[in-house]
Structure formats: C-alpha cells, structure tokens
Amino acid sequence: MRRKEHWLLALTLLASGAVLANGPASGEWNFRVLLDDSPIGEHRFVLTASGEERRLASEAAFAVKLLGVTVYRYRHSATEQWRGDCLRQLASKTDDDGTPEKVDASATGDNALTVTTAKGTQSLDGCVMSFAYWNLAIRKQERLLNAQTGKLEAVQVSRAGSGTVDVRGQQVAATRWRIVTPAQPIDIWYSAEGEWIALDSTVSGGRKLSYRLK
C-alpha cells in the first residue's frame, strides 16, 4: 500500500439539534471506518453553534493491518469556524503514515480566506467551503478546500440515485450524492431528513472506503 493515500479526500477528508437553512446548527457524528468492509478505525465530528457561528471539531484515527502487521497509519485532527455557510477559520494537523501536514486558514475581510501550509500561503476569494458533508450547501459547490492539504479542489456534485444504508443495524432509506474530485469520486448518503448518515469512496488499488454511523 502506498503511503500517500490522501484519505481525507474520501472523508473530509464530517445529528441532531437546531437546523439552519443548509444543515444542522449542532450535532455529533461518530463513524466506524471500514476498508473493504473490514474495520480500520473511526472518525468523530462534533458541531456546536453560537448564533450564526458554528464550530466543527473532528478526529480521525486509522490503522490498516496485513497478516496482523500494521502497514498503514493515519491520524488527523481539525477545527473549523463557520459563519453561515462560509469557512472563516481552519486549523488541521495530519500524520499520513509518518508524513506530517499542517493547514492554517483564517478570514481576511468579509469575502476572502488566507490559507497557509508548508508549501506557502494563498488567498482565496469568495465564500469558501471545505468538504463539509454535514452541510447540504456542499451540493451547490464547484470547489472545496481540502483540510488535509490546504488545496482548493475543483469538484462536480450531482445526485446519484437512492437506496438504503445500514445505520446502527437498521436499513434506512437514503439519497446518494456524488462528489467527483481530481483523485476519486466520493458518495455521500443523506436520510430523508437531510442528515448525513454514510460515505463511500474508492481509494488506491480499487479498495472501498466506507463510513457508517456507530
């Protein structure tokens, strides 16, 4: 397995409570993460709100084993500050199998975001969103900020049918939306109430990465 999987493209790469126009004002998602249906870790998201401000904290930890030997490790933590549907601040740290990455982003004025990584600093104009699967406004985006790499990714988002998803042992009717990225497509599943309940993607080697609520 290659070290640089950039798993967060298929994650982030994160309910209940009061609901804003395009998603919950607060909530919590605890996902089991599976690779080819075998558990490899978990990813937890906690969303809190104060007025129109929202804060998302996420923690991911994966370990892929082969014949009992760990062949790949991934750790990622991030905090995001939102005003409405616009990202105003981001701080993330990632250990991608021994390769560290760090992203810091902050709003500059009312309509710009400055993003800093080890490779430099860039200014992004307009209302920028990350891969905020919990927010239904993501379905209208043509670009999304990768919280692991700090890159602004061109994306195509479209409805991709419906079906059922296993949620804590029960089959739940859901709508599937597909986010096509430069790396691979990501399928996001939403319940009839618009809650993010699952994720599926294909990663290196044609393997299936899945998120299922615990």
Helices and strands as residue ranges (DSSP letters): G 7-10, E 19-20, E 23-24, E 27-35, E 38-50, E 53-66, E 69-83, E 86-96, E 99-107, E 112-117, E 120-125, G 136-140, E 143-145, E 152-154, E 156-167, E 170-180, E 185-191, E 196-203, G 204-206, E 207-213
